[in-house]
């Protein structure tokens, strides 16, 4: 909903070519020579709202994509990425999962979590 309210706003799935079903091994399919890759290289700020419902693999895939496009080993390719969300609300959906499975799939259980600045 937030993406549709902002001029030029897009969902993470749309903008970064993240598959809807992220179960298993996947990657963001953006060619380094594409106009989308050029747009992403030029962007100064990425805002991802409702991060609490995103599976950690999605954020990790974004990190790998940005590192690849920016040709650096810095977290998120050195881009400023703002994550917004409330982990006391909805967590990622896990088919036939239990409470512990929802938490295990969230950003909170990613190695990236400990490297983020929390405000």
Secondary structure in CASP SS format (residue, H / E / C, confidence):
PFRMAT SS
TARGET T0000
AUTHOR 0000-0000-0000
METHOD secondary structure of the structure
MODEL  1
X C 1.00
X H 1.00
X H 1.00
X H 1.00
X H 1.00
X C 1.00
X C 1.00
X C 1.00
X C 1.00
X C 1.00
X C 1.00
X H 1.00
X H 1.00
X H 1.00
X H 1.00
X C 1.00
X C 1.00
X C 1.00
X C 1.00
X C 1.00
X C 1.00
X C 1.00
X C 1.00
X C 1.00
X C 1.00
X C 1.00
X C 1.00
X C 1.00
X C 1.00
X C 1.00
X C 1.00
X C 1.00
X C 1.00
X C 1.00
X H 1.00
X H 1.00
X H 1.00
X H 1.00
X H 1.00
X H 1.00
X H 1.00
X H 1.00
X C 1.00
X C 1.00
X E 1.00
X E 1.00
X E 1.00
X E 1.00
X C 1.00
X C 1.00
X H 1.00
X H 1.00
X H 1.00
X C 1.00
X C 1.00
X H 1.00
X H 1.00
X H 1.00
X H 1.00
X H 1.00
X H 1.00
X H 1.00
X H 1.00
X H 1.00
X H 1.00
X H 1.00
X H 1.00
X H 1.00
X H 1.00
X H 1.00
X C 1.00
X C 1.00
X C 1.00
X C 1.00
X H 1.00
X H 1.00
X H 1.00
X H 1.00
X C 1.00
X E 1.00
X E 1.00
X E 1.00
X E 1.00
X C 1.00
X C 1.00
X C 1.00
X C 1.00
X C 1.00
X C 1.00
X C 1.00
X C 1.00
X C 1.00
X C 1.00
X C 1.00
X C 1.00
X C 1.00
X C 1.00
X C 1.00
X H 1.00
X H 1.00
X H 1.00
X H 1.00
X H 1.00
X H 1.00
X C 1.00
X C 1.00
X H 1.00
X H 1.00
X H 1.00
X C 1.00
X C 1.00
X C 1.00
X H 1.00
X H 1.00
X H 1.00
X C 1.00
X C 1.00
X C 1.00
X C 1.00
END
